[in-house]
């Protein structure tokens, strides 16, 4: 079973998870799971005015398939490379946004840190 483009951009998501832990501190979010199938929102934020947002995203995949991407209002803003630490700039975003994980039997960890 694979995830379709329509599912990636849907407003509501469906996910099955096993042994999942999410922690947050000082704006930083850490997420790890032994198994995820479906689409989960890992990090959510809202910009009340259009401005650039910068994030540092670190991820590691140990099993399965994984796609990380920033999402807003039915659109994929950008894909985030898996298995690396990257700085992502979202230019001029406004309104609710999220970092989503789309997985197929995926075991992985992600850390998200907002920048300045």
C-alpha positions in Angstrom: 0.0 0.0 0.0 1.5 3.4 -1.0 0.6 6.9 0.0 -1.0 9.0 -2.8 -0.4 12.7 -3.6 -4.0 13.4 -2.5 -3.3 11.9 0.9 -0.1 13.9 1.3 -2.0 17.2 0.8 -5.3 16.3 2.6 -6.3 18.5 5.6 -6.9 15.5 7.8 -4.4 12.7 8.2 -4.5 9.0 9.2 -1.7 7.2 10.9 -0.9 4.0 12.8 2.0 4.3 15.2 3.9 2.0 17.6 6.1 3.0 20.4 6.1 6.7 19.5 7.5 9.5 21.8 7.2 13.2 21.2 9.0 15.7 23.5 9.2 19.5 23.3 11.4 22.0 25.0 12.1 25.7 24.3 10.4 25.5 20.8 12.4 22.3 19.9 10.4 19.2 19.1 11.8 15.6 19.1 9.8 12.8 17.7 10.7 9.1 17.4 8.8 6.0 16.5 9.5 2.3 16.0 6.8 2.0 13.4 4.7 4.5 11.5 2.4 3.9 8.6 0.4 6.8 7.2 0.8 10.6 7.7 1.6 12.3 11.0 2.0 15.9 11.9 5.3 16.2 13.8 5.5 20.0 14.3 2.8 22.7 13.9 3.1 26.4 13.9 1.0 29.4 12.8 2.3 32.6 11.2 -0.1 35.5 11.8 1.7 37.6 9.1 3.5 36.6 6.0 7.2 36.3 6.8 10.1 33.9 6.2 10.4 31.0 8.7 13.7 29.1 9.2 14.0 25.6 10.8 16.8 23.1 11.4 15.5 19.6 10.8 17.6 16.5 11.8 16.3 13.0 10.9 17.4 9.4 10.9 15.6 6.5 9.2 16.4 3.0 10.4 13.6 1.0 8.6 10.9 1.4 6.0 10.1 4.4 3.8 9.8 8.0 4.9 9.0 11.4 3.3 9.3 14.6 5.4 7.7 17.8 4.1 6.3 21.1 5.2 2.6 21.5 4.5 0.1 24.4 4.5 -3.4 24.9 3.2 -3.5 21.9 0.9 0.0 22.4 -0.5 3.4 20.9 0.0 5.7 23.9 0.7 8.9 21.9 0.4 10.4 18.4 0.9 12.9 17.8 3.7 15.8 15.4 3.0 15.8 12.3 5.2 18.9 11.1 7.1 20.5 14.6 7.3 20.6 17.8 9.3 19.3 20.6 7.1 18.3 24.2 7.4 15.0 24.9 5.7 13.6 28.4 4.9 9.9 28.8 4.1 9.6 32.1 2.4 6.6 34.3 3.2 4.4 31.7 4.8 1.2 32.8 6.5 -1.4 30.9 8.5 -1.2 27.3 9.9 1.7 25.1 8.7 3.1 21.7 9.7 6.0 19.4 9.3 4.5 16.1 8.2 6.0 12.6 8.1 4.6 10.2 5.5 5.7 6.7 6.3 5.4 3.1 5.2 6.4 0.8 8.1 9.0 3.5 9.0 11.2 3.5 12.1 12.8 7.0 12.5 13.6 10.0 14.6 13.2 13.7 13.8 14.2 16.8 15.7 12.9 20.3 14.6 14.4 23.6 15.9 13.0 26.9 14.8 15.6 29.5 13.7 15.5 33.2 13.8 
